[in-house]
Amino acid sequence: MKSPLLGRRSFIGSTTLVGAGLAAQSAWGQSSGTGSKKVKFGLIGCGGRGRGAVKDFMGACKILGLEPELVAVADAFEDKASSLGKHYEVAEKSCFSGFDAYKEVIATDCEYVLMATPPSFRPIHFDAAVEAGKHCFIEKPVAVDPVGARSVIATGEKAKAKGLAVVCGTQRRHTYKYLRNKALIDAGAIGEIRGGVVQWNSRVPWVKPRQAGDSDADYMARNWLNFYETSGDHIVEQHVHNLDVAVWFLGRLPLTALGFGGRARRVSGNMFDFFSIDLDFGDDVHIHSQCRQISGTYGRVGESFVGTEGACYGGGKLKGKDVKIPEITVDTDNGQQQEHVDLIRSVRAGKPLNQAKRIAEVTAVAIMSRMSAYTGEMIRLNDLLKNEQSPHYNYTCKPTPLDFEKGTVKMPAETPPIPGEEDKRFANM
């Protein structure tokens, strides 16, 4: 059975949408087992992405014929929590603020928790939500350092044991055009991928100046996008989307990263303006990772791959052999909404999706790439995820999320790392 919410879409290829096998069931009743249309959820992180996640979750519920209820929200800042709560008619007593306010949301009777805080906070929020038995939506990326990435993998295993669903915000994996090209690649349309380029070249999204009376914690939290300790730098926070496509299309993780970057015009925080990274996937396959945040420059966001018998551009054009695949069905052209459809449908079908390990590994690829540019060294992914003897294994960005909770944040210098001099800096973290 096709989704009743879209017309038929047939094309050549060999895969299906994540969770599409569940689409054959009714929107909610037959697959739920609960007999209830009510879906209670909470939000941690009331900024722009948090607002977007609420809208997408509610849109997904509408597609599935369900009735969403936002029961609680939390943010580090009272004004943000209160504003979003009023917009969605959340009781004032259920709008929580402070760096430990996530605990209050998790303590409610919500079934799902949406996490849209700065990336550095996501490992501890995810762990707390799973401990409390909640299904989770985690925005990408899910960490800023190797310790955080491994924590998410471990928590994902706990979620699996508890039968909890975990879906992350890498919407390209839930988008029709990308699913189509992945299907074609798997069916051999372009042969074996031999190389490619992934890019996110754009501008600095925003800067939050320090206000009179701001503590170090307040300033860093409001201006989190521009500190690598909270965002991971833009190669992690933003470019992770394109890196994820490379890993997905090739079907494996890279072995090493070697690259460079620098800062030319940034006026806030301690991040780089640009990165250029060579990712070695083994078997003589290399992907060039390129990202830049400099206003007034040429913009390009996407992925291109060259195979032995063709080429493709992300979710765009593909030139290669004619191949056959089954039909792929989606519920919406909006990948950010589809990922919530897939989350909810998987729970109600009793087949919870669990994407924790996958997003944590891709986040680690981005972290590895950043570390190479910061230090000027070749960094091995194995040294971040498995090799406990590596000096990089326990690298932790500071201040940590617990420093924010305890009120012990000391803001780092607003100067960028210096390649060739950063090994000592990492060792002290």
C-alpha positions in Angstrom: 0.0 0.0 0.0 1.3 3.5 -0.8 1.0 6.4 1.5 -2.5 7.9 0.9 -1.1 11.4 1.4 1.0 11.6 -1.8 0.5 10.4 -5.4 2.4 7.4 -6.6 6.1 7.9 -7.3 7.9 5.2 -9.2 11.4 5.2 -10.5 14.5 3.1 -10.9 16.6 2.2 -7.8 17.0 -0.3 -5.0 16.0 1.0 -1.5 13.1 2.3 0.4 12.5 5.2 2.8 13.6 4.7 6.4 10.5 3.3 8.0 8.6 3.0 4.6 7.9 -0.6 5.4 5.7 0.7 8.1 3.7 2.9 5.7 1.7 -0.2 4.7 -0.1 0.0 8.0 -2.7 2.5 8.9 -1.6 5.9 9.9 -1.9 5.1 13.6 -4.7 2.8 14.8 -3.7 -0.6 13.6 0.0 0.0 14.2 -0.3 1.6 17.6 -1.7 -0.9 20.0 -2.6 2.0 22.3 -5.9 3.0 20.6 -5.1 6.6 21.5 -4.6 9.5 19.1 -3.1 11.7 21.7 0.7 12.2 21.5 2.4 14.0 24.3 5.8 15.5 23.7 8.3 17.9 25.3 11.0 20.2 24.0 14.5 21.0 25.3 16.0 24.0 23.6 13.6 26.8 22.5 15.7 28.6 19.9 15.0 28.6 16.1 15.7 24.9 15.6 13.6 24.0 18.6 10.7 26.0 17.2 11.2 24.3 13.9 11.2 20.9 15.5 7.9 21.5 17.3 6.3 22.6 14.0 7.7 19.6 12.2 6.6 17.1 14.9 3.1 18.6 14.9 3.0 18.4 11.1 4.0 14.8 11.3 1.2 14.0 13.8 -1.3 15.7 11.4 -0.1 13.4 8.6 -0.6 10.4 10.8 -4.0 11.5 12.0 -2.8 12.0 15.6 -3.3 14.8 18.1 -0.1 16.3 19.4 0.2 18.0 22.8 3.3 20.0 23.8 3.3 19.4 27.5 6.5 21.1 28.6 9.4 23.2 27.3 12.8 24.0 28.7 15.6 26.5 27.8 18.6 28.0 29.5 16.8 31.4 29.3 13.4 32.1 30.8 12.3 34.5 28.0 12.8 31.9 25.3 11.0 29.1 27.2 8.1 31.5 28.1 7.8 32.8 24.6 7.5 29.4 22.9 5.3 28.1 25.7 2.8 30.9 25.3 2.7 30.4 21.5 1.7 26.8 21.9 -0.4 27.3 25.0 1.8 25.4 27.4 1.0 26.0 31.0 3.2 28.6 32.6 4.2 26.1 35.3 5.5 23.7 32.6 7.8 26.3 31.0 11.2 25.6 32.7 14.4 27.6 32.5 18.0 27.2 33.6 20.8 24.9 32.5 19.3 22.0 34.4 15.7 22.6 33.2 15.9 19.6 30.8 15.4 17.4 33.9 11.9 19.0 34.5 10.7 18.3 31.0 11.9 14.7 31.2 10.1 14.3 34.5 6.7 15.0 32.9 4.4 12.4 31.3 5.6 13.2 27.8 6.2 10.2 25.5 8.6 11.9 23.2 11.4 14.4 23.9 12.7 16.7 21.1 16.3 17.9 21.8 17.4 21.1 20.0 20.0 22.6 22.4 23.5 23.5 21.4 25.3 20.3 20.4 27.6 20.2 23.4 24.6 19.6 25.7 23.0 16.7 23.7 24.9 13.7 25.1 23.8 14.4 28.7 20.3 15.4 27.7 19.9 12.2 25.6 21.2 10.0 28.4 18.7 11.5 30.8 15.8 11.1 28.4 16.6 7.5 27.7 17.0 6.8 31.5 13.5 8.1 31.9 12.1 5.9 29.1 11.4 8.6 26.5 11.5 8.3 22.7 14.0 10.8 21.4 14.4 13.2 18.5 18.0 14.6 18.6 19.1 17.4 16.4 22.4 17.0 14.6 25.2 17.0 15.5 25.1 15.1 18.7 28.4 16.0 20.3 31.4 18.3 20.0 34.2 15.9 21.1 35.1 12.2 21.0 33.9 11.6 24.6 30.5 13.0 23.8 30.2 11.0 20.5 31.0 7.7 22.3 28.5 8.6 25.1 25.7 8.9 22.5 26.6 5.5 21.0 26.4 4.0 24.5 23.1 5.7 25.3 21.8 4.5 22.0 22.5 0.9 23.0 20.5 1.5 26.3 17.7 2.9 24.2 17.7 -0.2 22.0 17.5 -2.5 25.1 14.6 -0.5 26.4 12.7 -0.5 23.1 13.0 3.3 22.7 13.1 5.1 19.3 15.9 7.5 18.5 15.8 9.6 15.3 18.2 12.4 14.5 17.9 15.6 12.4 19.8 14.5 9.3 16.8 15.1 7.0 18.5 14.2 3.7 18.2 10.6 4.7 14.4 11.1 4.8 14.1 13.1 1.6 12.8 11.6 -1.6 15.5 12.9 -4.0 18.4 11.7 -1.8 16.7 8.3 -1.2 16.3 7.9 -5.0 20.0 8.6 -5.7 21.1 6.3 -2.8 18.9 3.6 -4.3 20.4 4.1 -7.8 23.9 4.0 -6.4 23.2 0.8 -4.5 21.8 -0.8 -7.6 25.0 0.0 -9.5 23.8 3.0 -11.6 27.2 4.8 -11.4 29.3 1.8 -10.6 31.7 2.0 -7.7 32.2 5.5 -6.2 35.8 6.5 -6.6 35.8 10.0 -5.2 33.8 13.2 -4.6 33.4 16.6 -3.0 31.0 17.6 -0.2 30.5 21.3 0.4 28.7 23.8 2.7 29.9 27.3 1.6 27.8 30.1 3.0 27.9 32.9 5.5 28.0 33.3 9.3 24.4 32.7 10.3 24.3 35.0 13.3 26.3 36.6 16.1 25.0 37.5 19.5 27.0 40.4 21.1 27.8 40.2 24.8 25.3 42.2 26.8 25.9 44.1 30.1 25.4 41.8 33.0 26.0 38.6 31.0 27.9 35.9 32.8 30.4 33.9 30.9 27.9 31.1 30.8 25.1 33.3 29.5 27.2 34.9 26.8 28.5 31.5 25.6 25.0 30.0 25.6 23.4 32.9 23.7 26.4 33.0 21.3 26.9 29.3 21.2 27.1 29.0 17.4 30.5 30.9 17.4 32.3 28.8 20.0 33.6 25.4 19.1 33.2 24.2 22.7 29.4 24.6 22.3 28.8 24.2 18.6 31.7 22.0 17.5 32.6 24.7 14.9 30.6 24.9 11.6 32.3 21.9 10.1 30.6 19.9 12.9 27.4 21.9 13.5 26.5 22.5 9.8 28.7 20.6 7.4 27.8 17.3 9.2 24.8 17.1 6.8 27.1 16.8 3.8 29.6 14.5 5.5 26.6 12.3 6.4 25.7 12.0 2.8 29.2 10.9 1.9 29.2 8.2 4.6 25.7 7.1 3.6 26.3 6.9 -0.2 29.7 5.1 0.2 28.3 2.8 2.9 31.3 3.1 5.2 33.2 5.5 7.4 36.5 7.2 6.5 39.7 6.1 8.1 41.6 9.4 8.4 41.3 13.1 8.0 44.1 15.5 6.9 43.4 19.1 6.3 43.6 22.7 7.1 41.5 25.8 7.9 41.8 29.3 9.2 40.1 32.5 10.2 40.0 35.7 8.2 37.0 37.8 9.1 35.0 36.2 12.0 34.3 38.8 14.7 33.0 36.6 17.5 33.9 33.4 19.2 37.0 31.2 18.5 36.1 29.2 15.4 37.6 29.0 11.9 36.0 30.7 8.9 36.9 27.8 6.5 38.0 24.2 6.3 39.5 22.0 3.6 39.8 18.3 4.5 40.9 15.2 2.7 38.9 12.2 3.9 40.5 8.8 3.1 37.9 6.1 2.9 40.4 3.4 2.0 40.8 1.5 -1.3 42.2 4.7 -2.9 38.9 6.5 -2.4 39.1 10.1 -1.2 36.4 12.7 -0.5 37.2 16.4 -0.4 35.3 18.1 2.5 35.1 21.8 2.0 33.1 24.3 4.1 33.2 28.1 4.6 31.3 30.7 6.6 32.3 34.1 5.1 29.7 36.7 4.1 29.9 38.1 0.6 31.4 35.0 -1.0 30.1 32.5 -3.5 27.7 30.0 -1.9 27.4 26.3 -2.7 25.9 23.5 -0.6 25.8 20.0 -1.8 27.6 16.8 -2.6 29.0 15.3 -5.8 30.3 11.8 -6.4 32.1 10.2 -9.4 31.8 6.5 -10.0 33.4 4.1 -12.4 30.3 4.2 -14.6 28.7 7.6 -13.9 28.3 10.5 -11.5 25.6 12.1 -9.2 25.0 15.3 -7.4 23.6 14.6 -3.9 19.8 14.5 -4.4 20.0 16.0 -7.8 21.2 14.9 -11.2 22.5 11.3 -11.7 24.1 10.1 -14.9 24.8 6.4 -15.3 23.3 3.0 -16.2 19.6 2.2 -16.3 18.8 0.0 -13.3 15.6 -1.2 -11.7 14.5 -0.8 -8.1 11.3 -1.1 -6.1 9.1 1.9 -5.6 9.9 4.4 -2.8 7.1 6.0 -0.9 7.3 9.1 1.3 4.5 11.0 3.1 5.8 14.5 2.5 8.4 16.4 0.4 9.6 18.0 3.6 12.5 15.8 5.0 12.5 17.6 8.3 8.9 16.6 8.8 9.3 13.1 7.3 11.9 12.3 9.9 9.3 12.9 12.6 6.7 10.8 10.7 9.2 8.0 10.6 9.9 8.3 14.3 6.3 8.3 15.4 5.3 5.6 13.0 8.1 3.3 14.1 7.1 3.6 17.7 3.4 2.9 17.0 4.3 -0.1 14.9 6.4 -1.5 17.7 9.5 -1.3 15.6 11.4 1.7 17.0 14.1 3.2 14.8 17.4 3.7 16.4 19.8 6.1 14.6 22.0 6.9 17.6 25.2 5.0 16.5 25.0 6.3 13.0 24.7 10.0 13.8 27.3 9.7 16.5 29.8 8.1 14.1 29.2 10.8 11.5 29.5 13.5 14.2 32.9 11.9 15.1 33.9 12.2 11.4 33.2 15.9 11.6 35.1 16.2 14.9 38.0 14.3 13.4 38.1 16.7 10.5 38.1 19.8 12.8 40.8 18.4 15.0 43.0 17.8 11.9 42.6 21.4 10.8 43.2 22.8 14.3 46.3 20.8 14.9 47.7 20.3 11.4 48.0 16.6 12.1 46.5 13.5 10.4 43.7 12.2 12.7 42.4 8.7 12.7 38.8 8.0 13.4 39.8 4.8 15.3 41.7 7.1 17.7 38.5 8.9 18.6 36.1 5.9 18.8 38.1 2.8 19.8 41.8 3.3 20.6 41.9 4.0 24.3 45.7 4.6 24.1 45.4 7.5 21.7 46.0 11.0 23.1 42.8 12.0 21.3 40.5 9.4 22.8 39.6 11.4 25.9 39.8 14.8 24.4 37.0 16.9 25.9 35.9 20.4 25.1 35.7 22.7 28.1 33.6 24.2 29.6 31.5 21.1 29.7 27.7 20.9 30.0 28.1 20.1 33.7 30.1 23.3 34.1 27.1 25.2 32.9 24.8 23.3 35.3 27.2 23.9 38.3 27.8 27.5 37.4 31.6 27.0 37.0 31.9 28.2 33.4 35.1 30.1 32.5 34.9 31.5 29.0 37.7 30.5 26.6 39.6 33.1 24.7 37.9 34.4 21.6 40.9 33.5 19.5 41.1 30.6 17.0 43.3 27.6 17.4 46.8 27.7 15.8 47.8 24.7 13.7 51.1 23.2 14.8 50.6 24.5 18.4 47.3 22.8 19.3 48.5 19.4 20.6 49.4 20.8 24.0 46.1 22.7 24.1 44.1 19.5 23.4 46.2 17.6 26.0 45.2 20.1 28.7 41.5 19.7 28.0 
